[in-house]
Amino acid sequence: MDALSEVYKTKKTTYAEIRWVDYPVGGFGNEGPGAQFVAEIAKMDAIVHVVRAFVDDSVPHPDETIDAHRDVEAMNLELTFVDLGLIERRLSRLDQEMRSMPAAQRGEMERHKELLQRMQAHLEGGQGLRAMTFTEVENKELRAYQLITRLPMLLIVNIGEIDLGRVAEIEAEFGARYAEPGVDVAALCAKIEAELAQMEPEDAVAFRTDLGLPPESPLDRAIVAAYELLGLQSFLTAGDDECRAWTVPVGATAPEAAGRIHSDLEKGFIRAEVATWQDVVAAKGSAAELKKAGKLRTEGKAYVVHDGDVINILFNL
């Protein structure tokens, strides 16, 4: 985005946005997560669980000792119990409703009961519902439920400075232990990242180099991981007035991307002019140079958008 904005000397740059909502839970105590916590988490598109793995006597832990695996497993267990409780209550209501219903009318409820029992058994086996596969019809039915363990989860391991050289090892360790579909892991030192965020970009890169860290911020990697867990990507529009990133699902077609900008563009879609952002920057934003180099493509309604595409929509209503 910054490279495109520099090329076009644009008046406005609008980045893709991920909204992070912080719910510091501490310890749940004997009663587990409260109803308000569950209701708020269920509204989210994904869960980011930040787990402490650093030692600092000046920052006490609610459980008095540092054990990241204990904390991950405790949270997973609590959320599993939340979903189990919801499913068990729904099964109980279904049984009551079916008892007062003629046998010939129970078919749909029996099928739904079987789905809930399958989910119940899966949760009792210790895995989140995100690891299950559902049909399109089942997914539609389950939208009415606030099932937390269906949400993708990004596990962020907050390490100490002493472990900065073990980031890859720690990510592999946690990734192997909690591997299931819809779960990803990133390790970072929040204390260091907070300091780096206050620096100029060039100074931050130099500091990372001095610490033996890769130049890419783990926060950026966490954002990319969140995008991937949600099955999202960004395409770009660029010009003198604005350079903007638009978020669409992976697999979105050109007309669907056009509709993300405005519904009229999807309705009247004719074709799309497409180039990679790297090629646009190399051509200094010149459509003539892109065409000359064979880098500007004309795509129709069946075109599947790729992350980083710069797209110009041609339409008619």
C-alpha positions as CSV (number, residue, x, y, z in Angstrom):
1,M,0.0,0.0,0.0
2,D,2.7,2.5,0.9
3,A,4.6,1.7,-2.3
4,L,1.5,2.3,-4.4
5,S,0.7,5.5,-2.5
6,E,4.2,6.7,-3.2
7,V,3.9,6.0,-6.9
8,Y,0.5,7.8,-7.3
9,K,1.3,10.5,-4.8
10,T,-2.2,9.8,-3.6
11,K,-4.2,12.1,-1.4
12,K,-5.5,9.3,0.8
13,T,-4.3,5.8,1.8
14,T,-6.8,3.4,3.3
15,Y,-5.5,0.1,4.7
16,A,-7.2,-3.2,5.3
17,E,-8.5,-3.3,8.8
18,I,-8.6,-6.0,11.5
19,R,-10.4,-4.9,14.7
20,W,-8.9,-6.4,17.8
21,V,-11.2,-6.4,20.9
22,D,-9.4,-7.0,24.2
23,Y,-11.1,-9.2,26.9
24,P,-8.7,-9.6,29.8
25,V,-10.1,-12.6,31.6
26,G,-7.6,-13.3,34.4
27,G,-8.8,-16.5,36.1
28,F,-12.4,-17.5,35.6
29,G,-12.6,-19.1,39.1
30,N,-14.9,-22.0,39.9
31,E,-17.9,-20.7,37.9
32,G,-16.1,-20.5,34.5
33,P,-16.6,-17.8,32.0
34,G,-19.5,-15.4,32.7
35,A,-22.5,-15.1,30.4
36,Q,-21.4,-11.6,29.2
37,F,-17.9,-12.8,28.3
38,V,-19.3,-15.7,26.3
39,A,-21.9,-13.5,24.5
40,E,-19.2,-11.0,23.5
41,I,-16.7,-13.6,22.3
42,A,-19.4,-15.4,20.3
43,K,-19.8,-12.2,18.3
44,M,-16.2,-12.3,17.1
45,D,-15.0,-13.8,13.8
46,A,-12.0,-15.4,15.5
47,I,-10.3,-15.8,18.9
48,V,-6.8,-14.5,19.6
49,H,-5.5,-16.1,22.8
50,V,-2.5,-14.3,24.2
51,V,-0.8,-16.7,26.7
52,R,2.1,-15.7,29.0
53,A,5.4,-17.5,28.7
54,F,7.7,-14.8,30.2
55,V,9.0,-14.6,33.7
56,D,8.9,-11.3,35.5
57,D,8.4,-11.1,39.3
58,S,7.1,-7.6,39.0
59,V,4.1,-8.8,37.0
60,P,2.3,-11.4,39.1
61,H,0.3,-14.2,37.4
62,P,-3.2,-14.9,38.8
63,D,-2.2,-18.6,39.3
64,E,1.1,-17.5,40.9
65,T,3.3,-19.6,38.6
66,I,4.2,-19.4,34.9
67,D,3.0,-22.3,32.8
68,A,1.9,-21.4,29.3
69,H,0.6,-24.9,28.4
70,R,-1.5,-25.1,31.6
71,D,-3.1,-21.7,30.7
72,V,-3.8,-22.7,27.1
73,E,-5.3,-26.0,28.2
74,A,-7.4,-24.4,30.9
75,M,-8.8,-21.8,28.5
76,N,-9.5,-24.5,25.9
77,L,-11.3,-26.6,28.5
78,E,-13.4,-23.7,29.8
79,L,-14.5,-22.9,26.2
80,T,-15.2,-26.6,25.5
81,F,-17.4,-26.7,28.6
82,V,-19.3,-23.6,27.4
83,D,-20.2,-25.3,24.1
84,L,-21.0,-28.6,25.8
85,G,-23.4,-26.9,28.1
86,L,-25.1,-25.1,25.3
87,I,-25.5,-28.4,23.3
88,E,-26.7,-30.4,26.3
89,R,-29.4,-27.8,27.0
90,R,-30.5,-27.8,23.4
91,L,-30.7,-31.6,23.4
92,S,-32.8,-31.6,26.5
93,R,-35.3,-29.1,24.9
94,L,-35.4,-31.2,21.7
95,D,-36.3,-34.3,23.7
96,Q,-39.1,-32.4,25.4
97,E,-40.5,-31.1,22.1
98,M,-40.3,-34.5,20.4
99,R,-42.2,-36.3,23.2
100,S,-45.3,-34.2,22.5
101,M,-45.0,-34.6,18.7
102,P,-46.4,-37.3,16.4
103,A,-43.6,-39.7,15.3
104,A,-44.3,-38.9,11.6
105,Q,-43.3,-35.3,12.3
106,R,-40.0,-35.9,14.1
107,G,-37.8,-36.6,11.1
108,E,-36.2,-33.1,10.9
109,M,-35.7,-32.9,14.7
110,E,-34.2,-36.4,14.7
111,R,-31.7,-35.3,12.1
112,H,-30.8,-32.2,14.1
113,K,-30.5,-34.2,17.3
114,E,-28.0,-36.5,15.6
115,L,-25.9,-33.5,14.5
116,L,-25.9,-32.2,18.1
117,Q,-25.0,-35.6,19.5
118,R,-22.1,-35.8,17.0
119,M,-20.8,-32.4,18.2
120,Q,-21.3,-33.4,21.8
121,A,-19.1,-36.6,21.3
122,H,-16.5,-34.5,19.5
123,L,-16.2,-32.0,22.4
124,E,-16.1,-34.8,25.0
125,G,-13.2,-36.2,23.0
126,G,-11.2,-33.0,23.8
127,Q,-11.3,-31.2,20.5
128,G,-12.9,-27.9,19.5
129,L,-15.7,-27.8,17.0
130,R,-13.5,-26.0,14.5
131,A,-11.9,-29.4,13.7
132,M,-15.2,-30.8,12.5
133,T,-16.6,-30.6,9.0
134,F,-20.2,-29.7,8.3
135,T,-22.5,-29.7,5.3
136,E,-23.8,-26.4,3.9
137,V,-27.2,-27.2,5.5
138,E,-25.6,-28.0,8.9
139,N,-23.6,-24.8,8.8
140,K,-26.7,-22.8,8.1
141,E,-28.5,-24.4,11.1
142,L,-25.5,-23.8,13.4
143,R,-25.5,-20.0,12.8
144,A,-28.2,-19.8,15.4
145,Y,-25.8,-21.1,18.1
146,Q,-23.1,-19.2,19.9
147,L,-20.5,-22.0,19.6
148,I,-17.2,-20.5,20.6
149,T,-15.0,-23.5,19.7
150,R,-16.1,-23.2,16.1
151,L,-14.2,-19.9,15.8
152,P,-10.7,-20.0,14.4
153,M,-8.1,-19.4,17.0
154,L,-4.7,-17.6,16.8
155,L,-2.5,-18.6,19.8
156,I,0.0,-15.8,20.6
157,V,2.8,-16.9,23.0
158,N,4.2,-13.9,24.8
159,I,7.8,-14.8,25.5
160,G,10.6,-13.0,27.4
161,E,13.7,-11.4,26.0
162,I,15.7,-14.5,27.0
163,D,13.7,-16.6,24.5
164,L,14.0,-14.3,21.5
165,G,16.4,-16.7,19.8
166,R,13.9,-19.6,20.2
167,V,10.9,-18.1,18.4
168,A,10.8,-20.8,15.7
169,E,11.3,-23.5,18.3
170,I,8.5,-22.2,20.5
171,E,6.1,-21.8,17.6
172,A,6.8,-25.4,16.5
173,E,6.4,-26.7,20.0
174,F,3.0,-25.1,20.6
175,G,1.9,-25.7,17.0
176,A,2.5,-29.5,17.4
177,R,0.7,-29.6,20.7
178,Y,-2.4,-27.7,19.8
179,A,-2.5,-28.6,16.0
180,E,-6.0,-28.8,14.6
181,P,-7.8,-27.1,11.7
182,G,-8.5,-23.5,12.4
183,V,-5.6,-23.0,14.9
184,D,-2.3,-21.1,14.3
185,V,0.5,-20.1,16.5
186,A,2.8,-17.0,16.7
187,A,5.4,-16.2,19.3
188,L,6.6,-12.7,20.2
189,C,7.9,-10.6,23.0
190,A,5.3,-7.9,23.6
191,K,7.7,-5.9,25.7
192,I,10.2,-5.6,22.9
193,E,7.5,-5.0,20.3
194,A,6.1,-2.1,22.4
195,E,9.5,-0.5,22.4
196,L,10.0,-1.1,18.6
197,A,6.6,0.5,17.9
198,Q,7.9,3.8,19.2
199,M,10.8,3.8,16.9
200,E,11.2,5.0,13.3
201,P,10.8,2.1,10.9
202,E,14.5,2.2,9.9
203,D,15.7,2.2,13.5
204,A,13.3,-0.6,14.3
205,V,14.7,-2.8,11.6
206,A,18.3,-2.0,12.7
207,F,17.3,-2.9,16.3
208,R,15.8,-6.2,15.2
209,T,19.0,-7.0,13.4
210,D,21.1,-6.2,16.5
211,L,18.9,-8.6,18.4
212,G,19.3,-11.3,15.8
213,L,15.6,-11.1,14.8
214,P,14.1,-11.2,11.3
215,P,13.2,-7.7,10.0
216,E,9.5,-8.6,9.7
217,S,7.5,-7.7,12.8
218,P,5.8,-10.7,14.5
219,L,2.8,-8.5,14.8
220,D,2.7,-8.3,11.0
221,R,2.9,-12.1,10.9
222,A,0.1,-12.4,13.5
223,I,-2.1,-10.2,11.3
224,V,-1.3,-12.4,8.2
225,A,-2.1,-15.5,10.3
226,A,-5.4,-14.0,11.4
227,Y,-6.2,-13.3,7.7
228,E,-5.4,-16.8,6.7
229,L,-7.4,-18.3,9.6
230,L,-10.4,-16.3,8.5
231,G,-9.9,-17.2,4.8
232,L,-9.5,-13.6,3.8
233,Q,-7.3,-11.7,1.3
234,S,-7.0,-8.1,0.0
235,F,-7.2,-6.6,-3.5
236,L,-6.3,-3.0,-4.1
237,T,-7.6,0.0,-6.0
238,A,-5.1,2.8,-6.8
239,G,-5.2,6.3,-8.2
240,D,-4.4,9.9,-7.5
241,D,-7.4,10.4,-5.1
242,E,-7.0,7.2,-3.0
243,C,-5.1,3.9,-2.7
244,R,-7.3,1.4,-0.8
245,A,-7.2,-2.2,0.3
246,W,-10.5,-4.1,0.1
247,T,-11.0,-7.3,2.1
248,V,-12.7,-10.3,0.4
249,P,-12.9,-14.0,1.0
250,V,-10.3,-16.2,-0.6
251,G,-11.9,-17.5,-3.8
252,A,-13.9,-14.4,-4.5
253,T,-14.6,-13.7,-8.1
254,A,-14.0,-10.3,-9.9
255,P,-17.7,-9.4,-9.8
256,E,-17.8,-10.2,-6.0
257,A,-14.8,-8.0,-5.5
258,A,-16.5,-5.2,-7.5
259,G,-19.5,-5.6,-5.2
260,R,-17.2,-5.0,-2.2
261,I,-16.6,-1.5,-3.6
262,H,-20.2,-0.8,-4.6
263,S,-23.2,-3.0,-5.4
264,D,-23.7,-1.2,-8.7
265,L,-20.2,-2.3,-9.8
266,E,-21.2,-5.9,-9.3
267,K,-24.6,-5.6,-11.0
268,G,-23.1,-3.8,-14.1
269,F,-19.8,-5.7,-14.2
270,I,-18.3,-6.0,-17.7
271,R,-14.7,-6.8,-17.1
272,A,-11.7,-6.1,-14.8
273,E,-8.2,-4.7,-15.6
274,V,-5.8,-6.6,-13.3
275,A,-2.1,-6.3,-12.4
276,T,0.0,-7.3,-9.4
277,W,0.9,-4.5,-7.1
278,Q,4.6,-5.2,-7.7
279,D,4.1,-4.7,-11.5
280,V,2.1,-1.5,-11.0
281,V,4.9,-0.1,-8.8
282,A,7.6,-1.2,-11.3
283,A,5.6,0.6,-14.1
284,K,5.3,3.7,-11.8
285,G,1.5,3.5,-12.1
286,S,1.5,3.8,-15.9
287,A,-1.2,1.7,-17.7
288,A,0.7,2.2,-20.9
289,E,3.9,0.7,-19.5
290,L,1.9,-2.2,-18.0
291,K,0.3,-2.9,-21.3
292,K,3.7,-2.6,-23.1
293,A,5.2,-5.1,-20.7
294,G,2.2,-7.5,-21.0
295,K,1.5,-7.1,-17.3
296,L,-2.0,-5.6,-17.5
297,R,-4.6,-8.4,-17.9
298,T,-8.3,-8.2,-18.9
299,E,-10.4,-10.6,-16.9
300,G,-14.0,-11.6,-17.0
301,K,-16.7,-12.7,-14.5
302,A,-15.0,-16.0,-13.8
303,Y,-11.7,-14.5,-12.7
304,V,-10.7,-15.5,-9.1
305,V,-9.1,-12.6,-7.3
306,H,-5.6,-13.0,-5.8
307,D,-4.1,-11.3,-2.8
308,G,-2.4,-8.1,-3.9
309,D,-4.2,-7.7,-7.2
310,V,-4.6,-4.1,-8.3
311,I,-8.0,-4.0,-10.0
312,N,-9.9,-1.5,-12.1
313,I,-13.5,-2.4,-12.7
314,L,-15.3,-1.6,-15.9
315,F,-19.1,-1.6,-15.6
316,N,-22.3,-0.4,-17.2
317,L,-25.8,0.0,-15.8
